[in-house]
Amino acid sequence: AFGLRGAPRGPNTAPERAPKEPALRSAEEPPEARPCPTSSPFLSSGPVAVALFGEIDRRLREAFGDPERPRFDPLELLVRTILSQNTSDRNRDRAYEALRARFPKLEEVAAAPVEEVAAALRPAGMHHQRARRLQEVLRRILAERGELSLSFLEALPPKEAEAWLLSLPGVGKKTAYIVLLFAFGHERFPVDTHIARVTQRLGLWNGRGDPHEALAPLIPRGRAYPLHLNLIRLGREYCRPRNPRCSRCPLRTLCAYAQKEEG
């Protein structure tokens, strides 16, 4: 789920009490994780759902093409992804740019007073919590690896790399999968707000349980990366939370929700 920029957070040791902020949602918590009212004939984990996902991939490739696939530094990507929680892409990017302008090296972020990190992250909102969590993650990596780098994960089997990322404080499947997919090219399928909404409306996920586990068996081999980005694009441009553009959607004939909307 990923607009291909990202976000961080960190710990709090401020001498004065920070203002109370709303809870920062875990990265693994699926946005819009509510049952979808549609009753699609394709709601299945069997061959029908697999075939449907293949057709979805084909149509999205025809509509949008395959996105470019640059490689990302895994640590920078982790920081950006952490910052992206519960905020817009614009605010996330503003916070990241302010953070790196104030602290050119991530080692400086780990060592800085938490209130200074929080001040840099103010554009993203909930900046005290983000600062605490970001510093907690960076310090854990430093303590376990002796340096701030995630390059070692490339040599690990994907399941081991995933388990290591999930052991970091506040890192859930969505964040871990983004790092594994975008930085290392492993076949993982992160589920963000847009993908959760689109797959519910298509009847591929019923809104209950873990969408990562529900959708992973349905992804055509080698297609996790383009499908992830193309479904996000579909969710932003057509399958919007309000006023979806069902009549123009390239998936409208596959979607019970669209057929219901069109009467």
C-alpha positions as CSV (number, residue, x, y, z in Angstrom):
1,A,0.0,0.0,0.0
2,F,2.2,2.3,-0.9
3,G,2.6,5.5,-2.8
4,L,6.3,4.9,-2.7
5,R,7.5,7.3,-0.1
6,G,7.1,6.6,3.5
7,A,7.3,7.5,7.2
8,P,8.9,7.1,10.8
9,R,8.2,7.4,14.5
10,G,10.1,7.3,17.9
11,P,10.3,7.3,21.8
12,N,9.6,9.9,24.4
13,T,11.8,11.0,27.3
14,A,10.6,14.6,27.5
15,P,10.8,16.1,31.0
16,E,7.4,17.7,30.7
17,R,4.3,15.8,30.0
18,A,3.4,15.6,26.3
19,P,-0.1,16.5,25.3
20,K,-2.4,13.4,25.1
21,E,-2.7,12.1,21.5
22,P,-5.0,9.6,19.9
23,A,-3.6,6.1,19.7
24,L,-1.4,5.4,16.8
25,R,-2.8,2.5,14.9
26,S,-0.6,-0.6,14.4
27,A,0.8,-1.0,10.9
28,E,-0.8,-4.4,10.7
29,E,-4.3,-3.3,11.5
30,P,-6.2,-3.4,8.2
31,P,-7.9,-0.1,7.4
32,E,-11.6,-0.4,6.9
33,A,-11.6,-3.9,8.3
34,R,-15.4,-4.1,8.4
35,P,-17.6,-6.6,6.6
36,C,-18.6,-5.4,3.2
37,P,-22.3,-5.3,2.5
38,T,-21.9,-6.9,-0.9
39,S,-22.6,-10.6,-1.4
40,S,-20.4,-11.5,-4.3
41,P,-20.5,-14.9,-6.0
42,F,-16.7,-14.8,-6.0
43,L,-16.3,-14.9,-2.2
44,S,-14.1,-17.9,-2.1
45,S,-10.6,-19.0,-1.4
46,G,-10.8,-21.7,-4.0
47,P,-10.1,-21.9,-7.8
48,V,-12.8,-19.4,-8.6
49,A,-11.2,-16.7,-6.5
50,V,-7.7,-17.5,-7.9
51,A,-9.1,-17.2,-11.4
52,L,-10.8,-14.0,-10.5
53,F,-7.6,-12.5,-9.2
54,G,-5.8,-13.5,-12.4
55,E,-8.5,-11.7,-14.5
56,I,-8.2,-8.6,-12.2
57,D,-4.5,-8.6,-12.7
58,R,-5.0,-8.8,-16.5
59,R,-7.5,-6.0,-16.7
60,L,-5.5,-3.7,-14.4
61,R,-2.4,-4.3,-16.5
62,E,-4.3,-3.5,-19.6
63,A,-5.7,-0.3,-18.0
64,F,-2.6,0.9,-16.2
65,G,0.3,-1.1,-17.4
66,D,3.0,-2.5,-15.1
67,P,4.5,0.1,-12.8
68,E,8.2,0.6,-12.8
69,R,10.1,-1.3,-10.1
70,P,13.0,0.7,-8.5
71,R,14.8,-0.7,-5.5
72,F,14.6,1.0,-2.2
73,D,16.9,1.1,0.8
74,P,15.2,-1.2,3.3
75,L,15.9,1.0,6.4
76,E,14.8,4.2,4.7
77,L,11.7,2.4,3.5
78,L,10.9,1.1,7.0
79,V,11.2,4.6,8.4
80,R,9.0,6.0,5.7
81,T,6.4,3.3,6.1
82,I,6.2,3.7,9.9
83,L,5.6,7.5,9.3
84,S,2.8,6.8,6.9
85,Q,0.5,5.3,9.5
86,N,-2.7,7.3,10.1
87,T,-1.8,10.3,7.9
88,S,-1.9,11.4,4.3
89,D,0.9,10.9,1.9
90,R,1.5,14.6,1.8
91,N,1.9,14.9,5.6
92,R,4.0,11.8,5.7
93,D,6.4,13.2,3.1
94,R,6.5,16.6,4.8
95,A,7.4,15.0,8.1
96,Y,10.1,12.8,6.6
97,E,11.7,15.7,4.8
98,A,11.7,17.7,8.0
99,L,13.2,14.8,9.9
100,R,16.0,14.3,7.5
101,A,16.7,18.0,7.2
102,R,17.0,18.2,11.0
103,F,18.9,14.8,11.3
104,P,20.8,13.9,8.1
105,K,21.7,10.5,9.6
106,L,19.3,8.1,11.2
107,E,21.9,7.4,13.9
108,E,21.2,11.0,15.0
109,V,17.5,10.3,15.1
110,A,18.1,7.4,17.5
111,A,20.4,9.4,19.8
112,A,18.4,12.7,19.8
113,P,16.1,13.9,22.6
114,V,12.7,12.7,21.8
115,E,11.2,16.1,21.9
116,E,13.5,17.2,19.0
117,V,12.4,14.2,16.9
118,A,8.8,14.9,17.7
119,A,9.1,18.5,16.6
120,A,10.4,17.4,13.2
121,L,7.5,14.9,12.9
122,R,4.8,17.5,13.7
123,P,3.5,17.7,10.1
124,A,2.4,14.0,10.3
125,G,0.3,14.5,13.5
126,M,0.6,12.4,16.6
127,H,4.2,13.4,16.5
128,H,5.1,12.4,20.1
129,Q,3.9,8.8,19.6
130,R,5.6,8.6,16.2
131,A,8.9,9.9,17.7
132,R,8.8,7.4,20.5
133,R,8.1,4.5,18.2
134,L,10.6,5.5,15.6
135,Q,13.4,5.8,18.2
136,E,12.4,2.5,19.7
137,V,12.7,0.7,16.3
138,L,16.0,2.4,15.5
139,R,17.5,1.6,18.9
140,R,16.4,-2.0,18.7
141,I,18.2,-2.4,15.3
142,L,21.3,-0.8,16.7
143,A,21.3,-3.0,19.8
144,E,20.8,-6.2,17.8
145,R,23.0,-5.5,14.7
146,G,25.6,-3.0,15.9
147,E,24.7,-0.6,13.0
148,L,21.7,1.0,11.5
149,S,21.2,-1.2,8.4
150,L,18.7,-3.8,7.3
151,S,20.8,-5.1,4.3
152,F,21.5,-8.3,6.2
153,L,17.9,-9.4,5.6
154,E,18.6,-9.9,1.9
155,A,20.7,-13.0,2.8
156,L,18.0,-14.5,5.0
157,P,15.2,-16.8,3.7
158,P,12.0,-14.7,3.2
159,K,10.2,-16.2,6.2
160,E,13.2,-15.5,8.5
161,A,13.4,-11.9,7.2
162,E,9.7,-11.5,7.8
163,A,9.9,-12.9,11.3
164,W,12.8,-10.5,12.2
165,L,10.9,-7.5,10.9
166,L,7.8,-8.5,12.8
167,S,9.8,-8.7,16.0
168,L,10.4,-5.0,15.9
169,P,8.2,-2.9,18.1
170,G,5.0,-1.7,16.4
171,V,5.9,-3.4,13.1
172,G,3.0,-5.5,11.7
173,K,2.5,-7.5,8.5
174,K,1.7,-4.5,6.3
175,T,5.0,-2.7,7.2
176,A,7.1,-5.9,7.1
177,Y,5.5,-6.9,3.7
178,I,6.2,-3.4,2.2
179,V,9.9,-3.7,3.1
180,L,10.1,-7.3,1.8
181,L,8.3,-6.5,-1.4
182,F,9.8,-3.1,-2.3
183,A,13.3,-3.4,-0.9
184,F,14.1,-7.1,-1.5
185,G,11.7,-8.2,-4.2
186,H,10.1,-11.0,-2.1
187,E,6.6,-12.0,-3.0
188,R,4.6,-10.4,-0.2
189,F,1.3,-8.6,-0.7
190,P,0.8,-5.7,1.7
191,V,-2.9,-4.7,2.2
192,D,-3.6,-1.0,2.7
193,T,-6.9,1.0,3.0
194,H,-7.5,1.0,-0.8
195,I,-6.7,-2.7,-1.3
196,A,-8.9,-3.7,1.7
197,R,-11.8,-1.7,0.2
198,V,-11.4,-2.9,-3.3
199,T,-11.1,-6.6,-2.4
200,Q,-14.1,-6.4,-0.1
201,R,-16.2,-4.9,-2.8
202,L,-15.0,-7.5,-5.3
203,G,-15.9,-10.2,-2.7
204,L,-12.4,-11.5,-2.4
205,W,-12.2,-10.7,1.3
206,N,-15.2,-10.6,3.7
207,G,-13.7,-8.0,6.0
208,R,-13.0,-10.4,8.9
209,G,-9.7,-11.7,10.0
210,D,-6.3,-11.0,8.5
211,P,-6.6,-9.8,4.9
212,H,-2.9,-10.6,4.3
213,E,-3.6,-14.3,5.0
214,A,-6.9,-14.3,3.1
215,L,-5.5,-12.7,-0.1
216,A,-1.9,-14.2,-0.2
217,P,-3.0,-17.6,-1.7
218,L,-4.9,-15.8,-4.5
219,I,-2.1,-13.6,-5.9
220,P,-0.8,-14.9,-9.3
221,R,2.9,-16.0,-9.0
222,G,5.3,-13.1,-9.5
223,R,2.5,-10.5,-9.7
224,A,2.4,-9.2,-6.1
225,Y,4.3,-5.9,-6.9
226,P,2.2,-4.7,-9.9
227,L,-1.0,-5.9,-8.4
228,H,-0.3,-4.1,-5.1
229,L,0.3,-0.8,-6.9
230,N,-2.4,-1.2,-9.5
231,L,-5.1,-2.0,-6.9
232,I,-4.0,1.1,-4.9
233,R,-4.4,3.2,-8.1
234,L,-7.8,1.7,-8.8
235,G,-8.9,2.5,-5.2
236,R,-7.7,6.1,-5.5
237,E,-9.1,6.8,-9.0
238,Y,-12.2,4.6,-9.3
239,C,-13.1,2.5,-6.2
240,R,-13.2,5.5,-3.8
241,P,-14.7,5.3,-0.3
242,R,-17.4,7.8,-1.3
243,N,-18.8,8.4,-4.8
244,P,-17.0,5.5,-6.5
245,R,-16.8,5.7,-10.2
246,C,-18.2,2.3,-10.9
247,S,-19.4,3.0,-14.4
248,R,-15.8,3.7,-15.6
249,C,-14.0,1.1,-13.5
250,P,-12.1,-1.5,-15.6
251,L,-13.3,-4.2,-13.1
252,R,-17.0,-3.2,-13.1
253,T,-18.2,-6.4,-14.8
254,L,-16.5,-8.5,-12.2
255,C,-17.8,-6.6,-9.2
256,A,-21.1,-7.3,-7.5
257,Y,-20.8,-4.0,-5.7
258,A,-20.5,-2.1,-9.0
259,Q,-23.5,-3.9,-10.4
260,K,-25.6,-3.1,-7.3
261,E,-24.5,0.6,-7.6
262,E,-25.5,0.8,-11.2
263,G,-28.9,-0.7,-10.4
